[in-house]
Structures are given as structure tokens and as C-alpha cells.
Amino acid sequence: MICVVGGGLAGLRVGYELKGNSVVFEATKIGGLLRSEEIDGFTFDTGGSHIIFSKDHEILQEMLNFVGDYVEHRRRAFIFYKGRLVKYPFENGIFSLPAQERFEILKDFVENLLKKKEEPKNLLEWFRYVFGNAITEKYLRPYNEKIWKRSLEEISLEWVGGRVPNPPIDDVLRASVGIETEGYTHQLRFFYPLSGGIETLAKNVAKKVDVRMEAVRKIELEDKIVVNGEYEFKKLVYTAPLKFLPSMLKEAREIEEEIKKLECNSIAVVGIGVKGKVPNVHWIYIPQEDIVFHRIAFLSNYSPNMAPKGCATIIAEISNPEKFSEDDVLEGLRKIGIENEVEVVKTWRWEHAYVVYDHEYRKNIERVKKFLIQRNIIPFGRFGAWEYLNMDAVWKKAKSVAYACSDGDTEQRQR
Ligand SMILES: Cc1cc2nc3c(=O)[nH]c(=O)nc-3n(C[C@H](O)[C@H](O)[C@H](O)COP(=O)(O)OP(=O)(O)OC[C@H]3O[C@@H](n4cnc5c(N)ncnc54)[C@H](O)[C@@H]3O)c2cc1C
């Protein structure tokens, strides 16, 4: 038997892949970040806006099979820029800017292409290297500084790897002269559960897994792994946040310094249920400092079942969760033109939301992973392995994690 700590998507998926040879321990509620809550007919994804997409068609299909009934969309995402909605991603949306601004961006982009440049060493340099100064300063820098809450020079290039695609030069040129194009095409089509919000995916996986609603408080390393002084396992897959591990496992104090140095950002998610119509868009990025949230999503445009008839469900994500009030959020909505009558407002806070890839990240995480694997503890998941994983990556990796676990003894004994 294998012990899986954490019943978020990572833990549930490994539990599923281990086909009856595992017990998943969950401390609070199944689903982790994939939780949804219904209030007066409005359904909110409390861990922020989650859409289902993948470059890998097989993985995508597997996820959708678990969702059951779903809605398919062509993305309608925008950036709120100088009082107007610019199509996302910004470099593809330039076509909607005034001619003078398009010219400035195009001139800068072309000059940047012709310039001899040094290889970038951090995220800010990479943005300038690939997109030029104009796109960087108008959107990429303010938006990313808002979400990362630090200078982009502190973020390593490892974060970019495969996540932020280089814009095809043709796209920027076309957009600059006024032709509409599409970017980030791997996410252009996305899927969403027809009902129940994103939690539907986690819930349906959980139905096929042995989940125990019990927090793991203590892990002891004897010839077996002993959990909560009660259960014995051969191996353990750890998907809860690494920060909690030293308090459960005394040996982990040896790697406490490295764990402490792993950085992440927290968020607050504010759900707002409103009467009447909202813009026919999926989500909007907000780089402005005077608006408290960095993104709002219109969940009732993901699925009509997310709100009562004639109403709409909105969530706002805030990367500075310590410094805002719900009134600030409503004020921000008014600034972008959403003045509907509000029926419901509720806030959820997540200490662990975005993994930060600073320059020390690789060294620290490698030491932590090596230490744990040598002790038959496999770190996995967004904060169990401290990796910026989306759901499809979690889904895919769960197969190799389960495979790595599945040798040898499969018996769990009650002490
Ligand atoms: C704002 C935001 C938006 C996102 N949008 C998307 C998107 O659109 N598409 C996409 O594919 N991905 C998206 N993601 C990523 C997605 O949320 C993650 O890939 C996925 O939820 C990670 O699951 P996990 O199981 O690794 O972690 P978590 O969901 O954090 O699960 C960890 C679990 O461990 C449990 N736990 C903690 N301590 C203990 C303990 N002592 N004992 C037992 N259990 C414990 C927790 O209660 C929790 O349930 C987004 C993430 C964020 C933050």
C-alpha cells in the first residue's frame, strides 16, 4: 500500500493510477485548489479561474471523460488597457489600439529585432529580448510585477521554459498593421464542466479512490513509513505543501533551510454574484495598480449553470491578499464598467497559489527532492514538488509517479 498525502488533483490522480493500492489522506476538503462553492444559486470556483486545456490530446480526452458533460469554448480573453479591452495576448491584440500606438510598438519591435542583444538572464531581460521595450513596458512588466509582487529581475528564465511562447514575428507585424491574429493557441479552445464548477473534475476522480478525511500530522521513518502513529506503508507520495513537512517528519528538519527558501505567492479569490448581464467575455487581465485584482473571470460565461437565470457569477483574483477589502473589489469592477447590482460577495484565501522561480529555486528544490526520494517519499504536485504545474501536467505526471511507486510490497497494515 502506498500513502498519498493530500487529496488535491495530484493526490487523487496518483491514487487513481495506483488502482486500489493506495490510501489518500485529505486534511480539509477534496479537490485542493479545484473547489467550487454554491451560494444562493451562484457557483464560485474558490481557488480561482480554472479552465481545462492541454496540448496533449490524449490527456485532454482523459480529463474530459472524468468531467462528464462539458462545455467547449473558443477563448474570449482581454486585457484592460487605457480604458479599453485589448484582445489577449497583448501582442496579438495590438490591432485594436490607436494607429499612433500601433506604430510606436511596431517601430520598437522591429528595432529590437535588428539590434545586437545580450542573452537574457532573468524574466525582465527576456521580455525585452523577445518583445522589445514597448510591449514590455505597456503590459508585460506592469501585469507581471502585479502578480509576482517583485522585480522581474528576481525571476529566473526557468519559469519561461515552454510557458510563455515567443510571439511569431508575423503575428506582431500583422497585429500592428491592424490584422487580427491569435496567440497562445494551445489554450484557444478550452473546456469546462457543464455543472458544479471545476470541482466536478476532482470529485469524479475521488469517486474512484480510497480517500480518508484525516490530516497527516506525523510521518515516522522506520523500516516502514508510519503515518499518524497508526498506519504502515512502504512508500509515501507527498502532495501537500512542502512547507508543512518539517512539522510532520523530524528528519525533514535537515532540509528545513532549503524548504524555507522556496518561494510562492498567495492569492485571495473574491466571488461576486450579480444581477443582470455582464460582458460576453471569459476573463480580463488587469495590469493597473489602482485596481486591486489582477484578473476577473466571468464564470457564468464558462457555463450558464454557474448562476441563476438573469444573473452572472464573477470571480476576482488578488495577488496581494493582505491589503484589500471587498469594497475595493467592487470599486475595481465599477472602474472597468461593471455596475450591476450585487447579490453575493465572499472571499477565499489561498496561502499557496503560484510557485515563484527565483534564481535559487533549482538548487533548493533539487536538494529537497533528492533527500525525500532517498527516504521513499515521492514529492509530487504543485506545492508537494514546488512546480508550476497546470492540471494537465499533474494528470500526466501522476502516471509516472504511480509507476515509480508500484514495485514491491502492496500491503497496508493497521498497527
Ligand atoms: C489561481 C490559479 C488558477 C489556475 N488555473 C488553472 C487553469 O486554468 N488550468 C489548469 O490546468 N490549471 C490551473 N491552475 C493549476 C491547478 O490549480 C493545479 O495544477 C492543481 O490544482 C494542483 O493540484 P495539487 O494536488 O498539486 O495541489 P493542491 O490543490 O494544493 O492540493 C493539495 C492538497 O493537500 C491537502 N493537505 C494539506 N496538508 C495536508 C495534510 N497535512 N494532510 C492531508 N492533506 C493535506 C490540501 O488540503 C489540498 O487538498 C491554477 C492554479 C491557480 C492557483
The ligand as an SDF file (V2000), in Angstrom:
LIG
                    3D

 53 58  0  0  0  0  0  0  0  0999 V2000
   -5.2990   30.9290   -9.4530 C   0  0  0  0  0  0  0  0  0  0  0  0
   -4.9890   29.6210  -10.1420 C   0  0  0  0  0  0  0  0  0  0  0  0
   -5.5400   29.3730  -11.3840 C   0  0  0  0  0  0  0  0  0  0  0  0
   -5.2500   28.1840  -12.0440 C   0  0  0  0  0  0  0  0  0  0  0  0
   -5.8250   27.9780  -13.2660 N   0  0  0  0  0  0  0  0  0  0  0  0
   -5.5870   26.8160  -13.9090 C   0  0  0  0  0  0  0  0  0  0  0  0
   -6.2010   26.5670  -15.1770 C   0  0  0  0  0  0  0  0  0  0  0  0
   -6.9630   27.4010  -15.7040 O   0  0  0  0  0  0  0  0  0  0  0  0
   -5.9440   25.3750  -15.8010 N   0  0  0  0  0  0  0  0  0  0  0  0
   -5.1030   24.4390  -15.2530 C   0  0  0  0  0  0  0  0  0  0  0  0
   -4.8980   23.3830  -15.8760 O   0  0  0  0  0  0  0  0  0  0  0  0
   -4.5070   24.6510  -14.0490 N   0  0  0  0  0  0  0  0  0  0  0  0
   -4.7360   25.7990  -13.3550 C   0  0  0  0  0  0  0  0  0  0  0  0
   -4.1670   26.0140  -12.1180 N   0  0  0  0  0  0  0  0  0  0  0  0
   -3.3030   24.9590  -11.5420 C   0  0  0  0  0  0  0  0  0  0  0  0
   -4.1000   23.8970  -10.7470 C   0  0  0  0  0  0  0  0  0  0  0  0
   -4.7990   24.5120   -9.7070 O   0  0  0  0  0  0  0  0  0  0  0  0
   -3.1060   22.8680  -10.1800 C   0  0  0  0  0  0  0  0  0  0  0  0
   -2.4210   22.2140  -11.2070 O   0  0  0  0  0  0  0  0  0  0  0  0
   -3.7390   21.7620   -9.3160 C   0  0  0  0  0  0  0  0  0  0  0  0
   -4.8710   22.1960   -8.6190 O   0  0  0  0  0  0  0  0  0  0  0  0
   -2.6730   21.2790   -8.3400 C   0  0  0  0  0  0  0  0  0  0  0  0
   -3.1830   20.2720   -7.5090 O   0  0  0  0  0  0  0  0  0  0  0  0
   -2.3080   19.6940   -6.3080 P   0  0  0  0  0  0  0  0  0  0  0  0
   -2.9990   18.4830   -5.8460 O   0  0  0  0  0  0  0  0  0  0  0  0
   -0.8910   19.6150   -6.7030 O   0  0  0  0  0  0  0  0  0  0  0  0
   -2.3290   20.8280   -5.1400 O   0  0  0  0  0  0  0  0  0  0  0  0
   -3.4780   21.3440   -4.1970 P   0  0  0  0  0  0  0  0  0  0  0  0
   -4.7010   21.5790   -4.9670 O   0  0  0  0  0  0  0  0  0  0  0  0
   -2.8790   22.4930   -3.4430 O   0  0  0  0  0  0  0  0  0  0  0  0
   -3.7650   20.1360   -3.1730 O   0  0  0  0  0  0  0  0  0  0  0  0
   -3.0370   19.8790   -2.0100 C   0  0  0  0  0  0  0  0  0  0  0  0
   -3.9680   19.1770   -1.0110 C   0  0  0  0  0  0  0  0  0  0  0  0
   -3.2070   18.7820    0.1440 O   0  0  0  0  0  0  0  0  0  0  0  0
   -4.0780   18.8820    1.2790 C   0  0  0  0  0  0  0  0  0  0  0  0
   -3.2860   18.8870    2.5130 N   0  0  0  0  0  0  0  0  0  0  0  0
   -2.5190   19.8760    3.0200 C   0  0  0  0  0  0  0  0  0  0  0  0
   -1.9660   19.4670    4.1830 N   0  0  0  0  0  0  0  0  0  0  0  0
   -2.3800   18.1990    4.4130 C   0  0  0  0  0  0  0  0  0  0  0  0
   -2.1360   17.2500    5.4490 C   0  0  0  0  0  0  0  0  0  0  0  0
   -1.3720   17.5270    6.4900 N   0  0  0  0  0  0  0  0  0  0  0  0
   -2.7370   16.0410    5.3530 N   0  0  0  0  0  0  0  0  0  0  0  0
   -3.5380   15.7280    4.3070 C   0  0  0  0  0  0  0  0  0  0  0  0
   -3.7910   16.5910    3.3040 N   0  0  0  0  0  0  0  0  0  0  0  0
   -3.2150   17.8080    3.3490 C   0  0  0  0  0  0  0  0  0  0  0  0
   -4.8140   20.2040    0.9850 C   0  0  0  0  0  0  0  0  0  0  0  0
   -5.9880   20.3350    1.8000 O   0  0  0  0  0  0  0  0  0  0  0  0
   -5.0970   20.0710   -0.5010 C   0  0  0  0  0  0  0  0  0  0  0  0
   -6.3410   19.4520   -0.7270 O   0  0  0  0  0  0  0  0  0  0  0  0
   -4.3960   27.2100  -11.4500 C   0  0  0  0  0  0  0  0  0  0  0  0
   -3.8470   27.4700  -10.1860 C   0  0  0  0  0  0  0  0  0  0  0  0
   -4.1310   28.6620   -9.5390 C   0  0  0  0  0  0  0  0  0  0  0  0
   -3.5340   28.9260   -8.1960 C   0  0  0  0  0  0  0  0  0  0  0  0
  1  2  1  0
  2  3  1  0
  2 52  2  0
  3  4  2  0
  4  5  1  0
  4 50  1  0
  5  6  2  0
  6  7  1  0
  6 13  1  0
  7  8  2  0
  7  9  1  0
  9 10  1  0
 10 11  2  0
 10 12  1  0
 12 13  2  0
 13 14  1  0
 14 15  1  0
 14 50  1  0
 15 16  1  0
 16 17  1  0
 16 18  1  0
 18 19  1  0
 18 20  1  0
 20 21  1  0
 20 22  1  0
 22 23  1  0
 23 24  1  0
 24 25  2  0
 24 26  1  0
 24 27  1  0
 27 28  1  0
 28 29  2  0
 28 30  1  0
 28 31  1  0
 31 32  1  0
 32 33  1  0
 33 34  1  0
 33 48  1  0
 34 35  1  0
 35 36  1  0
 35 46  1  0
 36 37  1  0
 36 45  1  0
 37 38  2  0
 38 39  1  0
 39 40  1  0
 39 45  2  0
 40 41  1  0
 40 42  2  0
 42 43  1  0
 43 44  2  0
 44 45  1  0
 46 47  1  0
 46 48  1  0
 48 49  1  0
 50 51  2  0
 51 52  1  0
 52 53  1  0
M  END
$$$$
